[in-house]
Amino acid sequence: MSRSAHPAGPRHADVLPEGHYSAPPADLNALDQKVWAETVTRGDDGVVSVAGIPVTRLAEEFGTPAYILDETDFRSRARAWRTAFGPDADVFYAGKAFLSRAVVRWLNEEGLNLDVCSGGELATALSAGMPAERIAFHGNNKSPEEIRRAIGEGVGRIVLDSFQEIVRVAHIAQELGKRQRVQIRITVGVEAHTHEFIATAHEDQKFGIPLAGGQAAEAVRRALQLDGIELIGIHSHIGSQIFDMSGFEVAAHRVVGLLKDIRDEHGVELPEIDLGGGLGIAYTSADDPREPHEIAKALTEIVTRECEAARLRTPRISVEPGRAIVGPTAFTLYEVGTVKPLDGLRTYVSVDGGMSDNIRTALYDAEYSVALVSRSSDAEPMLARVVGKHCESGDIVVKDAFLPADLAPGDLIAVPATGAYCRSMASNYNHVLRPPVVAVRDGDARVIVRRETEEDLLRLDVG
């Protein structure tokens, strides 16, 4: 699949979609390192290990389903993004992908900033010691209470998403005797090559203030007139799981055009531009993501070229990778419960989790890989669909994949690249308990988000 048109996952019904595997892989026991975390290997005994720990031991100690997160890989990817953009740019990890206090500490230690979009994410960041000045607060409908806390704690920037929010933030900042640094999020009219629900820069959606019709220019005019806020830049985000850089090029051209208009009309050159995140990762062997240094080079060249053409000083660039850092670092470990062959179609493999721990397949038609990890197998490949235990026909984890034909109840299988938007979007549908997140590093494993219990579930039910 090319980088120029990569959706979140092809739409398909009960037949294999065009462009899907025409034949099974040559070796079902092979692990494509493109989709697995850095320290994942298969041993001579056929058991897959991560950070030197066999998955059989992880399942025995922590149970299944469980998210297994490779801390070494996470830190390596965070460091790669920080290094790629260098000291003259800012990298904000997008906390919505997955956030915990352990992750906040890792980010802080690796020198990344943090983007949050709710009071809960802000509380998590602050409780884990992230300096407030390195936090950006996002969201299309921040409550007055959230804004008040963010300003009171001294967050480094608030991204304004509407005309009402411009006034709201300015008013609260003045009440608190502060001047809050802000950016204005604009929608630039770019149709990103991704799923409709994660494309965010076309006009007909909830985020940002449209560039079209002079609305963004009016938002800037109002922000510059208010004493409670200091406008430091423009924010643009075009979508998620994007491989093609051409959308960023169009977005940068339009954002820089707005910066030029601001200078010409108001005599102000805003010092920052945030191009958001949304860079894709490999969920299957067909995906071809770019490396951080490629992305940094491309984005820097695009912005520099556009600013030179507009005779503007090149602003400081910010980016917001979330999925691109945490996505590949984790896999979900499941135990097979039932194996149900359907003649002429495929075999349904039911696991002890499902849409409550990974809603992305149902929500976005997302594609995933899967592998038998508790042993190797020389059996023939079978076309399988990995499904969950929920009372929902759409409870699908992996739509179409090849697994060994001798797969049996009790086997462990793993779905890679589930670090982003799986635990963070997990639910208690059917009152199923959310899995733990287990961090592994150098032969050690520890729970960083514990498994929910029935007591947790019932504690909220006041009867």
C-alpha positions in Angstrom: 0.0 0.0 0.0 1.5 3.4 -1.0 2.1 6.3 1.3 -0.1 8.5 -0.8 -3.5 7.0 0.2 -3.7 5.1 3.4 -7.1 5.0 5.1 -7.5 3.9 8.7 -8.6 0.6 7.2 -10.4 -0.4 4.0 -14.1 -0.7 4.1 -15.2 -4.3 3.4 -18.0 -6.7 4.0 -17.8 -10.5 4.3 -15.4 -10.9 1.4 -11.7 -10.2 1.3 -11.2 -6.6 0.2 -9.3 -5.6 -2.8 -5.6 -5.3 -2.0 -5.8 -7.6 1.0 -3.6 -10.7 1.3 -4.0 -12.8 -1.9 -2.0 -15.6 -0.2 -0.9 -16.4 3.3 2.6 -15.3 4.4 5.4 -17.7 3.7 6.1 -18.3 7.4 3.3 -17.9 10.0 5.9 -18.1 12.8 7.9 -15.0 11.5 7.4 -11.7 13.3 7.6 -8.6 11.1 9.6 -6.1 13.1 7.8 -3.3 11.4 4.6 -4.0 13.5 6.1 -5.4 16.7 7.9 -3.6 19.5 11.7 -3.4 19.6 12.4 -6.2 22.0 9.9 -8.8 20.7 11.4 -12.0 19.5 10.4 -15.7 19.1 12.7 -18.2 20.9 13.9 -21.6 19.8 11.1 -23.1 21.7 8.6 -21.2 19.6 7.4 -18.9 22.5 7.5 -15.2 21.9 9.3 -13.0 24.4 9.4 -9.3 25.0 12.2 -7.6 26.9 13.5 -11.2 27.6 10.2 -12.3 29.2 8.2 -15.1 27.6 4.5 -14.2 27.0 3.5 -17.5 28.7 5.1 -16.1 31.9 3.4 -12.7 31.5 0.0 -14.5 31.0 0.5 -16.6 34.1 1.5 -13.6 36.2 -0.8 -10.9 35.0 -3.6 -12.8 33.2 -5.2 -12.1 29.9 -6.2 -10.0 28.1 -3.4 -7.6 28.9 -1.6 -4.7 27.2 2.1 -5.4 27.2 4.1 -2.2 26.7 7.8 -2.2 25.9 9.3 0.7 27.9 12.6 0.5 26.0 10.8 0.9 22.7 8.7 3.8 24.0 11.7 5.7 25.3 13.6 5.0 22.1 10.8 6.4 19.9 10.3 9.4 22.2 14.0 10.1 22.0 14.0 9.7 18.2 11.3 12.4 17.8 13.1 14.8 20.2 16.4 14.3 18.4 14.9 14.6 14.9 13.4 18.0 15.6 16.2 19.3 17.7 16.4 22.2 20.2 14.7 24.7 17.9 11.4 22.9 17.8 8.9 21.5 20.3 7.6 17.9 20.5 4.4 17.5 22.4 3.3 13.9 23.1 -0.4 13.6 22.4 -1.7 12.2 25.7 -5.0 11.1 24.2 -3.2 8.2 22.5 -2.4 6.6 25.9 -1.6 8.3 29.2 -0.6 7.1 32.6 1.6 8.5 35.4 4.5 6.2 34.3 4.2 7.4 30.8 4.3 11.0 32.0 7.5 10.3 33.9 9.1 8.7 30.9 8.2 11.7 28.7 9.6 14.1 31.3 12.8 12.2 31.5 13.2 12.0 27.7 12.6 15.8 27.4 9.3 15.8 25.6 6.4 18.1 26.3 2.8 16.9 26.7 -0.5 17.7 25.0 -3.7 17.1 27.1 -7.3 17.6 26.1 -9.3 17.1 29.4 -9.2 17.9 33.1 -8.4 14.2 33.7 -5.4 14.2 31.4 -4.2 17.4 33.0 -4.6 15.9 36.5 -2.6 12.8 35.5 0.2 15.0 34.0 0.5 17.2 37.0 0.3 14.3 39.5 3.2 12.6 37.8 5.4 15.7 37.9 5.2 17.1 34.4 6.1 20.8 34.7 3.0 22.8 33.9 4.9 25.1 31.5 5.6 22.1 29.3 1.9 21.2 29.0 -0.4 22.3 26.2 -4.2 22.2 26.8 -6.3 21.2 23.9 -10.0 20.4 23.3 -13.0 21.8 21.5 -15.2 22.4 24.6 -13.1 23.1 27.6 -15.2 23.8 30.7 -14.6 27.0 32.7 -13.4 24.8 35.6 -10.8 23.1 33.3 -9.7 26.4 31.9 -9.4 27.9 35.4 -7.3 25.0 36.6 -5.1 25.1 33.6 -4.4 28.8 33.9 -4.0 28.5 37.7 -1.4 25.7 37.3 0.5 27.7 34.7 0.2 25.5 31.6 2.5 26.6 28.8 -0.3 27.1 26.2 -4.0 26.8 25.7 -5.2 26.0 22.2 -8.3 28.1 21.4 -10.9 26.3 19.4 -13.8 28.8 19.0 -14.8 32.4 19.3 -16.5 31.7 22.6 -13.3 30.2 24.0 -11.2 33.2 23.1 -13.3 35.4 25.3 -13.7 32.7 28.0 -10.0 32.1 28.4 -9.2 35.8 28.4 -11.8 36.5 31.0 -10.7 33.8 33.4 -7.0 34.7 32.9 -7.8 38.3 33.9 -9.8 37.1 36.9 -6.7 35.2 38.0 -4.4 38.1 37.3 -2.6 36.3 34.6 -1.8 36.6 30.9 -2.2 33.2 29.3 -0.2 32.1 26.2 -2.5 30.8 23.6 -2.6 29.5 20.0 -5.7 29.5 17.7 -6.6 26.2 16.0 -7.7 26.7 12.5 -9.2 24.3 9.9 -7.4 24.8 6.6 -9.7 22.9 4.3 -7.3 19.9 3.7 -8.9 16.6 3.0 -6.4 14.1 4.6 -6.2 10.6 3.1 -7.7 8.8 6.2 -10.9 7.6 7.7 -13.7 10.2 7.8 -13.9 10.1 11.6 -10.2 11.0 12.1 -9.8 13.6 9.4 -9.9 16.9 11.2 -9.0 19.8 8.8 -12.0 19.9 6.4 -14.5 22.6 7.3 -17.5 20.4 8.1 -16.4 19.1 11.5 -16.2 20.2 15.1 -12.6 21.2 15.5 -11.1 24.7 15.0 -12.0 27.9 13.3 -12.3 27.8 9.5 -9.8 29.7 7.5 -12.4 30.1 4.8 -14.6 33.2 4.9 -12.2 35.2 7.0 -13.2 33.5 10.2 -9.7 32.6 11.3 -8.5 36.2 10.6 -11.3 37.6 12.7 -10.4 35.2 15.5 -6.9 36.5 15.4 -8.1 40.1 15.4 -10.1 39.5 18.5 -7.4 37.6 20.3 -4.9 40.4 19.7 -7.2 42.9 21.4 -7.7 41.0 24.7 -5.4 41.7 27.6 -5.9 38.3 29.3 -4.2 36.3 26.5 -1.0 36.4 24.5 -1.4 35.0 21.0 1.8 33.1 20.3 0.9 31.1 17.2 -1.4 29.2 14.9 -2.3 25.5 15.3 -3.3 23.2 12.5 -4.1 19.4 12.7 -5.2 17.6 9.5 -6.1 14.1 10.8 -4.7 10.8 12.1 -2.9 7.8 10.6 -1.5 9.8 7.7 1.4 8.7 5.6 1.3 11.2 2.8 3.1 14.5 3.5 1.3 16.5 0.7 -1.5 17.3 3.1 0.9 18.9 5.5 2.4 20.9 2.6 -1.0 22.4 1.7 -1.7 23.1 5.4 1.6 24.8 5.9 1.1 26.9 2.8 -2.3 28.1 4.1 -1.2 28.6 7.7 1.8 30.7 6.5 -0.5 32.7 4.3 -2.5 33.6 7.4 0.7 34.5 9.3 1.6 36.9 6.4 -1.9 38.5 6.5 -1.5 38.9 10.3 1.8 40.7 9.8 0.5 42.9 7.0 -2.7 43.9 8.9 -1.6 44.0 12.5 2.2 44.4 12.3 2.7 41.2 14.3 4.8 38.2 13.3 3.6 35.3 15.4 6.5 33.2 16.7 5.1 29.7 16.6 3.3 27.3 14.3 1.9 23.9 15.4 1.3 21.4 12.7 -0.3 18.8 15.0 0.4 15.1 14.7 -1.4 12.3 13.0 1.6 10.5 11.4 0.8 6.9 10.7 2.3 3.7 12.0 2.5 0.1 10.7 -0.5 -2.0 11.7 0.2 -4.6 9.0 3.2 -5.5 6.8 1.6 -3.5 4.0 1.9 -0.2 5.9 5.0 2.0 5.2 5.4 4.7 7.8 8.0 7.4 7.7 10.8 7.7 10.3 10.9 10.7 12.6 14.0 12.2 10.9 12.2 12.0 7.5 9.2 13.8 8.9 11.2 16.4 10.7 13.2 17.2 7.5 10.1 17.4 5.4 8.1 19.6 7.7 11.0 21.9 8.4 11.7 22.3 4.7 8.0 22.9 3.9 7.6 25.7 6.6 11.0 27.3 5.8 10.2 27.4 2.0 6.7 28.9 2.6 8.0 31.5 5.0 10.8 32.5 2.7 8.3 33.0 -0.1 6.1 35.1 2.2 9.2 37.0 3.5 8.5 36.0 7.1 10.8 34.9 9.8 10.5 31.1 10.1 8.4 30.4 13.3 9.3 27.8 15.9 7.6 24.5 14.8 5.7 22.3 17.2 4.5 18.7 16.4 2.2 16.4 18.4 3.1 12.7 17.9 1.1 10.3 20.1 0.3 7.2 18.1 3.7 7.4 16.4 5.4 7.0 19.7 3.2 4.7 21.8 1.4 2.8 19.1 4.1 0.3 18.0 5.4 -0.2 21.6 2.6 -2.4 22.8 0.7 -5.5 21.9 -2.5 -7.0 23.4 -2.1 -10.6 24.7 -5.2 -12.8 24.5 -6.1 -16.4 25.3 -8.1 -18.3 22.7 -11.5 -19.5 24.0 -13.2 -21.1 21.0 -12.3 -21.9 17.4 -15.3 -22.1 15.0 -14.7 -23.0 11.4 -17.3 -21.9 8.9 -17.0 -23.9 5.7 -16.2 -21.9 2.6 -15.7 -18.6 4.6 -13.2 -18.4 7.4 -12.6 -19.6 11.0 -13.8 -17.5 13.9 -11.3 -17.3 16.7 -12.9 -16.0 19.9 -10.6 -14.4 22.6 -11.1 -13.3 26.1 -11.3 -9.6 25.2 -12.7 -7.8 22.3 -14.2 -4.4 21.4 -14.0 -3.3 25.1 -10.2 -3.3 24.8 -9.9 -2.4 21.2 -12.8 -0.5 19.6 -10.8 0.7 16.6 -11.8 -2.1 14.3 -15.5 -1.5 14.9 -15.2 2.3 14.9 -12.7 2.9 12.0 -12.6 -0.4 10.1 -9.0 -0.5 11.3 -6.7 -3.4 10.3 -4.4 -5.3 12.6 -2.0 -8.2 12.5 -2.1 -11.2 14.8 0.2 -14.1 15.7 0.2 -17.3 17.7 2.8 -16.5 20.4 2.7 -19.3 23.0 4.2 -21.8 20.6 5.3 -22.1 17.0 3.3 -24.2 14.5 4.0 -26.1 11.2 0.3 -26.4 10.5 -1.3 -25.1 7.3 -2.5 -21.5 7.4 -6.2 -20.8 7.8 -8.1 -17.6 7.1 -9.3 -16.4 10.5 -11.3 -13.6 12.0 -10.4 -12.8 15.6 -13.5 -11.8 17.6 -14.3 -10.9 21.1 -16.6 -12.2 23.8 -19.2 -9.3 23.7 -22.8 -9.6 22.6 -22.3 -7.7 19.4 -21.8 -8.9 15.9 -19.4 -6.0 15.3 -17.1 -7.2 18.1 -14.2 -7.9 15.8 -10.5 -7.4 16.7 -8.8 -8.6 13.5 -11.0 -8.8 10.5 -8.9 -11.1 8.2 -5.7 -12.7 9.0 -3.9 -16.1 8.6 -3.3 -18.3 11.7 -2.2 -21.9 12.0 -4.9 -24.4 11.4 -4.0 -26.3 14.6 -4.9 -23.2 16.7 -6.8 -24.4 19.8 -8.5 -23.2 23.0 -5.8 -22.2 25.5 -3.3 -20.9 23.0 -2.1 -17.4 23.4 -2.3 -15.0 20.5 -1.1 -11.4 20.3 -2.2 -8.3 18.3 0.6 -5.8 17.8 0.6 -2.0 17.5 -2.2 -1.6 20.2 -0.3 1.0 22.3 -2.4 3.9 21.0 -6.2 4.4 21.4 -6.9 0.9 22.8 -6.5 1.3 26.6 -7.4 5.0 26.3 -10.7 4.2 24.5 -11.5 1.0 26.4 -14.9 0.5 28.0 -16.9 -1.7 30.3 -19.3 -2.8 27.7 -21.2 -5.9 29.0 -19.6 -5.0 32.3 -16.3 -6.5 31.1 -13.3 -5.4 33.2 -10.6 -3.3 31.5 -7.3 -5.0 31.1 -4.0 -3.9 32.8 -1.1 -2.2 31.2 2.1 -4.1 32.0 5.4 -2.3 31.3 8.4 -4.5 30.5 12.1 -3.6 30.5 15.3 -5.5 30.7 13.8 -8.7 32.0 11.5 -7.0 34.5 7.7 -6.6 34.3 5.5 -4.3 36.4 1.9 -3.2 36.2 1.5 0.6 35.5 -2.3 0.5 35.1 -3.8 -2.3 37.1 -6.6 -4.6 35.9 -10.1 -3.5 36.9 -11.9 -5.6 39.5 -15.5 -6.2 40.1 -15.2 -4.1 43.2 -14.1 -1.2 41.0 -17.1 -1.7 38.8 -19.6 -1.9 41.7 -18.0 1.0 43.6 -19.5 3.5 41.0 -22.9 1.9 41.2 -24.5 3.6 44.1 -27.7 1.5 43.9 
